[in-house]
Amino acid sequence: MVLSKEELTKVQGGSKTLWFIVGVIGTFLAGLFDGIVNPNRCNSDSDSD
């Protein structure tokens, strides 16, 4: 099946928003998990001379 140029411009993807939301939630949960498991990076003393 060969699509014409007009038909190709009418093609719409419906899952871009869904995968964006899944990616945002996944990144947040990975960062939260990393902060709970390895809190040393967040609690490091930056005032040490």
N, C-alpha and C positions, 0 to 999 in steps of 0.2 A: 504494500500500500504506500503510495507516494502522496504526501500532503503538499498542497499548494502553499504559496507564501502567505496568502490570506488566512488559511487554516492554521498555519504555524503561529501567526500572531494572536490568534484567538485561544491558544492553549494556555491554560492557567494552572499553576501548581497550588494545591490547597494545604500542603503540609509544611510549608516554610515557617509559618508562625508557630506551629506545634513543636517543631524541632528546635526552634529558637528558645521557646519556653523551657523545653526539656533540658537544653544545654545550660541555660541560666540556672535552673534549679540544681542540676548536677554539679555545676561549678561551685555554687554556694555550699552545697552539702559536702563536697570534697574539701573545701577550705575549712568548714566548720569541724569536720572530722579530724583534719590535720591539726587544727588548733587545740582540740581536746586531747589528742594522742600525744602531740609533741608541743607543749606550751612553752618550752624553753626559749624559742625564738621570739615569742611575744613578751615574755617576762625578763628578757635580758636587760641588764643594768647598763644604760647608755652613759651614766655619769662617771664611770670608772676612769681614773687617770693613770 
